[in-house]
């Protein structure tokens, strides 16, 4: 079972990709009209989802480490020396899960973009 924050993040990435697909309907149609295949469009949007999730995970990890260290130093410095350690296996697992979640979040927007005919999408104002 995933945590509520992970579910909210997955919905956020899906929403961002959906809006991107809607806003770039004509761009996708133009690319399809000049020879981009449905598979290439799917790949392009899947990479975009992975990049969005990767940047979010990286930024979250970096800020979490900075603020975690600052909070630990402030709260625990009265007890003695604070030793800083990064749980690299946990960080790697979070990044891997975020990338897979970004890929999964791109499924619905990709299906919508691939289903749209280039001719119909170019006619949209």
N, C-alpha and C positions, 0 to 999 in steps of 0.2 A: 504494500500500500504506500502511496506517495504522500508526502506531507502537503498540507493546504498551500504552503508557499510555493512548492514545486508545481502544483496544479495551476495556481494563479500565474506563475511564470510561463507555463506552457500555453495557457490561454492568451497571455500577452504577446508571445511570439507569433502564435497563430493569427491573432488580430492584426498585428503589424504586417505580416505577410499578406493577409487578405486585403488590407487597405492598399498595400503596394501593388498587388495584382489589379485591383479596381482602378487605381490611379494611372497605371501604365498599360491599360488595355490597348490603346492605339500603338504604343511602342511594341508590345508583344505581337500585335497583328502585323505591323510593318516587318518585324524580324521574320515572322512566319511567311509573309508574302515574298520575301527575298531569299527564302530557302532554309530557314531554321526549322528543323524537324520538331515534332512534339516531344520526342525524347530529349533533344537538346534543350528545349524550353523547360522541361521538367528538371533536368540537371542544373540549369542556371538558377531556377528558383529554389532548388534543394540546397545548393551552395549558399545562396543568400540566407536561407533559414539557419544553416549551420554557422555562418559568419555572425549573424545577429546573436545567436545563443552563445557563441564563443566569446564575443566581445563582452556580452553581459556577464558571463561567468568569470572572465578574467578581471573585469572591473570590480565585480563583487568580491572576488578573492583578495585582490590587492587592497581595496578599501577595508575589507574585513580584517586583514592582517594588521594594517596600520592602526585602525581603531581598537582592535583587540589588544595589540601590544600596548597602546597608550592607556587603555582602561586597566589592563593588568598592572602596568607600572604604577599607575596612580593608586589603585586599590590595594595592591599587595606590597608596595615598597616599604611600608611600615614594618612588615614582618621579616624583612631581610632582602637579600639580593634576588632579583627576578631574572630567571633564565628564559631566554626566548628560544622557542623551537617551532619549526613549521612541520606539521604532519603531512609530509609529501605524498604518502599513499592516499590519504583522504582527499588532498587537493587534486591529485590525479583522477580519483574516482569521481569527484564533483565535475571536473572538466569533461570527462568521458560521458557522464550521464547528461550533462548539458548539451553536448554535441549531438548525442542520439535524440534527445528531446527536441532539439532544433530541427533535426531531420524529420522526425515524426510530425512536428507541428507544420511542416511544409506540405504534408500530403493533401489536405483539403484545398488550400489555395492553388496548388499545382493542378489538381484535377479540374478546378474551375477554369483556370487559364488554358489548359490543353483542350478543353471541350469547346471553347469559343472559336467559331470559324473566323479566319482572317478577314473575310469580306464583310461579315456582320460587325466585327469589332472596328474596322476602319470607318464604318458608317456612323459610329457613335460620336456625338458631339461633346 
